[in-house]
Amino acid sequence: MKISTIFYGFMITLLGFTKITAQQEVVIGTGTSSWYYSPITRLFENGASETIYDSSEIGTTGTINSVGWNIVSSAYATPTGNVSIYMKMTTQTDITTTTSVTGYTLVYSGSVANNVLGWQNIALTTPFQYTDSSKNLMVLVVHASGNYTLSPPNYAYSTVANKSSYYYSISNAWNDTRTMTTTSNRTNIKLYFQNLSTVEIEGNHSLKYYPNPVKNLLTVSGNQAFVLLEIYNMMGQRIAEKKTNDKEAKLDTSSFKSGNYILKITHKDGSTKTAKIIKE
């Protein structure tokens, strides 16, 4: 099958790209009060916490590769063992007193250090794809450390109604039969997104496109206005286009088949850029 000339041009141009993957930090919660029941309580041998963070608070999409909570007092030298962190996207807006791991993705399993004051940076063993900006993020943290301290780490929280719950016990590990206690104390969180890809061509323009891989909406932004966005398949066939006159636009890729595609951007000054995107 014949592949179009424009496709060869794309591939040659791609070889000249400098691609930089940047990390974006999203902090949710500004409260300075502190407590020790969530996300991990070291006052008891067993515990769990579940929290909802609204999509409007997150304000972006992409791959979450790390997470952290802010320890403001009583850092504890001994790591917390047997910690499991789960995440899921949801339309649920209010927390309940019962929960399970159904629908969740296990994103981290292991020990968590709590010996330093300030924000943690827990690298997820399975990065989480937060790809739908219309859905909220739920985080479930479970631990069965088997030990406790009378001076547990205290985490900063903000007062937000109907978004958080917790469980603790000396002898009974959490499972989906346990009743959670709801609270308006929602622990502040920091999400580390690996969601921006920057491409530079001869130092004249910069381009950001995210999330990549993309599931539904692809956001494209740059330092100069563009007038046309086009997506081509790997055979050089144009399968989508969008006319615009702005420095940012969104493309709906929900109907695309999984695979690799070429994004072509035409700027207002007539120059063009191309970039490779991956459809989940």
SULSUL-V951769 format. One record per residue. N is the residue number from 1. RES is the residue in one small letter. SS is DSSP state (hx for helix, st for strand, lp for the rest). PSI is psi in degrees with one decimal (999 if undefined). NEAR is the number of other ideal C-beta (glycine too) atoms within 8 Angstrom. Layout:
BEGIN
n=N res=RES ss=SS psi=PSI near=NEAR
n=N res=RES ss=SS psi=PSI near=NEAR
END
This chain:
BEGIN
n=1 res=m ss=lp psi=138.7 near=3
n=2 res=k ss=lp psi=132.6 near=3
n=3 res=i ss=lp psi=135.2 near=7
n=4 res=s ss=lp psi=154.4 near=9
n=5 res=t ss=hx psi=-35.1 near=6
n=6 res=i ss=hx psi=-31.8 near=8
n=7 res=f ss=hx psi=-43.4 near=13
n=8 res=y ss=hx psi=-38.2 near=10
n=9 res=g ss=hx psi=-39.1 near=8
n=10 res=f ss=hx psi=-46.9 near=13
n=11 res=m ss=hx psi=-37.1 near=8
n=12 res=i ss=hx psi=-43.0 near=8
n=13 res=t ss=hx psi=-39.7 near=11
n=14 res=l ss=hx psi=-32.0 near=11
n=15 res=l ss=lp psi=-20.8 near=6
n=16 res=g ss=lp psi=1.9 near=7
n=17 res=f ss=lp psi=146.9 near=10
n=18 res=t ss=st psi=116.5 near=5
n=19 res=k ss=st psi=127.4 near=7
n=20 res=i ss=st psi=126.3 near=7
n=21 res=t ss=st psi=123.1 near=8
n=22 res=a ss=st psi=153.8 near=7
n=23 res=q ss=st psi=132.5 near=8
n=24 res=q ss=st psi=133.6 near=10
n=25 res=e ss=st psi=129.5 near=8
n=26 res=v ss=st psi=117.2 near=11
n=27 res=v ss=st psi=127.8 near=9
n=28 res=i ss=st psi=116.9 near=10
n=29 res=g ss=lp psi=129.7 near=12
n=30 res=t ss=lp psi=1.3 near=6
n=31 res=g ss=lp psi=150.9 near=9
n=32 res=t ss=lp psi=-3.5 near=6
n=33 res=s ss=st psi=159.8 near=9
n=34 res=s ss=st psi=155.9 near=10
n=35 res=w ss=st psi=176.9 near=10
n=36 res=y ss=lp psi=13.8 near=11
n=37 res=y ss=lp psi=-16.3 near=11
n=38 res=s ss=lp psi=143.2 near=15
n=39 res=p ss=lp psi=-25.3 near=9
n=40 res=i ss=lp psi=123.0 near=13
n=41 res=t ss=lp psi=122.8 near=12
n=42 res=r ss=lp psi=3.6 near=13
n=43 res=l ss=lp psi=-17.7 near=10
n=44 res=f ss=lp psi=157.6 near=10
n=45 res=e ss=lp psi=-27.7 near=10
n=46 res=n ss=st psi=144.9 near=15
n=47 res=g ss=st psi=167.8 near=14
n=48 res=a ss=st psi=154.6 near=14
n=49 res=s ss=st psi=146.3 near=16
n=50 res=e ss=st psi=135.8 near=14
n=51 res=t ss=st psi=143.5 near=15
n=52 res=i ss=st psi=129.8 near=14
n=53 res=y ss=st psi=121.8 near=12
n=54 res=d ss=lp psi=150.0 near=8
n=55 res=s ss=hx psi=-34.5 near=11
n=56 res=s ss=hx psi=-26.2 near=5
n=57 res=e ss=hx psi=-32.2 near=7
n=58 res=i ss=hx psi=-48.8 near=14
n=59 res=g ss=lp psi=10.6 near=6
n=60 res=t ss=lp psi=174.3 near=10
n=61 res=t ss=lp psi=167.6 near=12
n=62 res=g ss=st psi=-163.9 near=13
n=63 res=t ss=st psi=119.0 near=11
n=64 res=i ss=st psi=114.3 near=16
n=65 res=n ss=st psi=-9.0 near=10
n=66 res=s ss=st psi=159.3 near=10
n=67 res=v ss=st psi=154.3 near=15
n=68 res=g ss=st psi=154.7 near=11
n=69 res=w ss=lp psi=157.3 near=13
n=70 res=n ss=st psi=107.1 near=11
n=71 res=i ss=st psi=117.7 near=14
n=72 res=v ss=st psi=-14.3 near=9
n=73 res=s ss=st psi=161.3 near=8
n=74 res=s ss=lp psi=45.4 near=9
n=75 res=a ss=lp psi=141.7 near=10
n=76 res=y ss=st psi=130.8 near=11
n=77 res=a ss=st psi=-34.5 near=4
n=78 res=t ss=st psi=123.9 near=7
n=79 res=p ss=st psi=154.1 near=8
n=80 res=t ss=st psi=120.0 near=12
n=81 res=g ss=st psi=166.4 near=9
n=82 res=n ss=st psi=50.1 near=9
n=83 res=v ss=st psi=133.5 near=15
n=84 res=s ss=st psi=128.8 near=10
n=85 res=i ss=st psi=128.1 near=14
n=86 res=y ss=st psi=149.3 near=13
n=87 res=m ss=st psi=151.0 near=13
n=88 res=k ss=st psi=153.7 near=9
n=89 res=m ss=st psi=144.7 near=9
n=90 res=t ss=st psi=156.4 near=10
n=91 res=t ss=lp psi=-4.0 near=5
n=92 res=q ss=lp psi=135.3 near=7
n=93 res=t ss=lp psi=-24.0 near=7
n=94 res=d ss=lp psi=142.6 near=7
n=95 res=i ss=lp psi=155.4 near=11
n=96 res=t ss=lp psi=175.6 near=8
n=97 res=t ss=lp psi=-3.4 near=7
n=98 res=t ss=lp psi=148.5 near=7
n=99 res=t ss=lp psi=169.9 near=8
n=100 res=s ss=lp psi=175.6 near=5
n=101 res=v ss=lp psi=2.6 near=8
n=102 res=t ss=lp psi=128.0 near=5
n=103 res=g ss=lp psi=-12.3 near=5
n=104 res=y ss=lp psi=155.8 near=10
n=105 res=t ss=st psi=128.2 near=8
n=106 res=l ss=st psi=112.5 near=10
n=107 res=v ss=st psi=-15.8 near=13
n=108 res=y ss=st psi=140.5 near=13
n=109 res=s ss=st psi=123.4 near=7
n=110 res=g ss=st psi=-156.0 near=6
n=111 res=s ss=st psi=152.6 near=8
n=112 res=v ss=st psi=125.1 near=11
n=113 res=a ss=st psi=139.3 near=7
n=114 res=n ss=st psi=35.5 near=13
n=115 res=n ss=lp psi=3.0 near=8
n=116 res=v ss=lp psi=134.8 near=8
n=117 res=l ss=lp psi=147.8 near=6
n=118 res=g ss=st psi=-171.5 near=6
n=119 res=w ss=st psi=134.5 near=7
n=120 res=q ss=lp psi=163.2 near=14
n=121 res=n ss=lp psi=89.9 near=8
n=122 res=i ss=st psi=108.7 near=10
n=123 res=a ss=st psi=122.2 near=7
n=124 res=l ss=st psi=136.7 near=13
n=125 res=t ss=st psi=-26.0 near=7
n=126 res=t ss=st psi=96.9 near=8
n=127 res=p ss=st psi=142.2 near=9
n=128 res=f ss=st psi=131.8 near=10
n=129 res=q ss=st psi=98.9 near=10
n=130 res=y ss=st psi=96.4 near=13
n=131 res=t ss=lp psi=-7.3 near=11
n=132 res=d ss=lp psi=106.1 near=10
n=133 res=s ss=lp psi=-6.4 near=8
n=134 res=s ss=lp psi=-7.5 near=4
n=135 res=k ss=lp psi=150.4 near=9
n=136 res=n ss=st psi=166.2 near=12
n=137 res=l ss=st psi=127.6 near=14
n=138 res=m ss=st psi=137.1 near=14
n=139 res=v ss=st psi=123.3 near=13
n=140 res=l ss=st psi=124.3 near=13
n=141 res=v ss=st psi=125.9 near=14
n=142 res=v ss=st psi=137.8 near=10
n=143 res=h ss=st psi=147.3 near=14
n=144 res=a ss=st psi=67.5 near=9
n=145 res=s ss=lp psi=-25.5 near=12
n=146 res=g ss=lp psi=-0.7 near=6
n=147 res=n ss=lp psi=166.3 near=7
n=148 res=y ss=lp psi=171.0 near=10
n=149 res=t ss=lp psi=146.6 near=9
n=150 res=l ss=lp psi=-4.1 near=5
n=151 res=s ss=lp psi=68.7 near=5
n=152 res=p ss=lp psi=154.9 near=12
n=153 res=p ss=lp psi=140.2 near=12
n=154 res=n ss=st psi=133.1 near=11
n=155 res=y ss=st psi=142.2 near=15
n=156 res=a ss=st psi=141.2 near=14
n=157 res=y ss=st psi=164.0 near=14
n=158 res=s ss=st psi=154.1 near=10
n=159 res=t ss=st psi=109.9 near=9
n=160 res=v ss=st psi=120.8 near=9
n=161 res=a ss=st psi=143.7 near=5
n=162 res=n ss=st psi=29.0 near=8
n=163 res=k ss=st psi=-5.1 near=11
n=164 res=s ss=st psi=151.2 near=16
n=165 res=s ss=st psi=162.2 near=14
n=166 res=y ss=st psi=163.8 near=14
n=167 res=y ss=st psi=145.0 near=13
n=168 res=y ss=st psi=153.0 near=10
n=169 res=s ss=st psi=147.5 near=12
n=170 res=i ss=lp psi=-41.6 near=7
n=171 res=s ss=lp psi=-15.5 near=5
n=172 res=n ss=lp psi=114.7 near=7
n=173 res=a ss=lp psi=151.3 near=6
n=174 res=w ss=lp psi=141.6 near=11
n=175 res=n ss=lp psi=-179.6 near=5
n=176 res=d ss=lp psi=2.2 near=8
n=177 res=t ss=lp psi=-8.9 near=3
n=178 res=r ss=lp psi=148.6 near=10
n=179 res=t ss=lp psi=127.1 near=6
n=180 res=m ss=lp psi=154.6 near=14
n=181 res=t ss=st psi=122.9 near=8
n=182 res=t ss=st psi=153.3 near=9
n=183 res=t ss=st psi=153.9 near=10
n=184 res=s ss=st psi=-0.7 near=9
n=185 res=n ss=st psi=100.5 near=11
n=186 res=r ss=st psi=117.6 near=13
n=187 res=t ss=st psi=132.4 near=15
n=188 res=n ss=lp psi=148.2 near=15
n=189 res=i ss=st psi=150.5 near=13
n=190 res=k ss=st psi=124.5 near=15
n=191 res=l ss=st psi=130.9 near=13
n=192 res=y ss=st psi=111.0 near=14
n=193 res=f ss=st psi=132.9 near=15
n=194 res=q ss=st psi=76.7 near=10
n=195 res=n ss=st psi=1.6 near=11
n=196 res=l ss=st psi=131.5 near=10
n=197 res=s ss=st psi=123.8 near=12
n=198 res=t ss=st psi=129.9 near=11
n=199 res=v ss=st psi=131.1 near=12
n=200 res=e ss=st psi=137.8 near=12
n=201 res=i ss=st psi=110.6 near=10
n=202 res=e ss=lp psi=24.4 near=5
n=203 res=g ss=lp psi=8.0 near=4
n=204 res=n ss=lp psi=-35.1 near=6
n=205 res=h ss=st psi=157.0 near=11
n=206 res=s ss=st psi=152.0 near=8
n=207 res=l ss=st psi=135.0 near=13
n=208 res=k ss=st psi=133.2 near=11
n=209 res=y ss=st psi=131.6 near=13
n=210 res=y ss=st psi=156.4 near=13
n=211 res=p ss=lp psi=158.4 near=12
n=212 res=n ss=lp psi=103.9 near=10
n=213 res=p ss=lp psi=153.7 near=9
n=214 res=v ss=st psi=144.8 near=14
n=215 res=k ss=lp psi=-45.0 near=11
n=216 res=n ss=lp psi=-88.0 near=8
n=217 res=l ss=st psi=129.2 near=11
n=218 res=l ss=st psi=124.1 near=14
n=219 res=t ss=st psi=131.2 near=11
n=220 res=v ss=st psi=128.6 near=15
n=221 res=s ss=st psi=156.2 near=9
n=222 res=g ss=st psi=176.4 near=15
n=223 res=n ss=st psi=-4.2 near=5
n=224 res=q ss=st psi=151.3 near=9
n=225 res=a ss=st psi=145.0 near=9
n=226 res=f ss=st psi=156.2 near=15
n=227 res=v ss=st psi=-17.2 near=9
n=228 res=l ss=st psi=131.9 near=11
n=229 res=l ss=st psi=132.2 near=14
n=230 res=e ss=st psi=145.1 near=11
n=231 res=i ss=st psi=130.2 near=16
n=232 res=y ss=st psi=146.3 near=14
n=233 res=n ss=lp psi=179.4 near=10
n=234 res=m ss=lp psi=0.3 near=9
n=235 res=m ss=lp psi=2.4 near=8
n=236 res=g ss=lp psi=12.6 near=12
n=237 res=q ss=lp psi=130.4 near=7
n=238 res=r ss=st psi=126.4 near=7
n=239 res=i ss=st psi=-9.9 near=8
n=240 res=a ss=st psi=150.1 near=10
n=241 res=e ss=st psi=155.6 near=8
n=242 res=k ss=st psi=125.2 near=9
n=243 res=k ss=st psi=139.4 near=6
n=244 res=t ss=st psi=178.5 near=9
n=245 res=n ss=st psi=55.8 near=6
n=246 res=d ss=st psi=174.7 near=7
n=247 res=k ss=st psi=-1.4 near=8
n=248 res=e ss=st psi=141.3 near=8
n=249 res=a ss=st psi=163.5 near=11
n=250 res=k ss=st psi=143.2 near=8
n=251 res=l ss=st psi=134.4 near=11
n=252 res=d ss=st psi=115.4 near=9
n=253 res=t ss=lp psi=11.9 near=15
n=254 res=s ss=lp psi=-27.0 near=7
n=255 res=s ss=lp psi=-4.1 near=4
n=256 res=f ss=lp psi=149.5 near=11
n=257 res=k ss=lp psi=154.1 near=4
n=258 res=s ss=lp psi=140.9 near=5
n=259 res=g ss=st psi=-168.4 near=9
n=260 res=n ss=st psi=143.5 near=8
n=261 res=y ss=st psi=163.5 near=15
n=262 res=i ss=st psi=125.6 near=15
n=263 res=l ss=st psi=127.0 near=14
n=264 res=k ss=st psi=129.1 near=13
n=265 res=i ss=st psi=126.5 near=14
n=266 res=t ss=st psi=120.5 near=11
n=267 res=h ss=st psi=165.2 near=14
n=268 res=k ss=lp psi=-29.0 near=8
n=269 res=d ss=lp psi=3.9 near=5
n=270 res=g ss=lp psi=-12.7 near=6
n=271 res=s ss=lp psi=158.3 near=8
n=272 res=t ss=st psi=155.4 near=8
n=273 res=k ss=st psi=152.9 near=13
n=274 res=t ss=st psi=151.2 near=11
n=275 res=a ss=st psi=150.9 near=13
n=276 res=k ss=st psi=131.1 near=9
n=277 res=i ss=st psi=155.5 near=15
n=278 res=i ss=st psi=126.6 near=10
n=279 res=k ss=st psi=124.9 near=13
n=280 res=e ss=lp psi=999 near=8
END
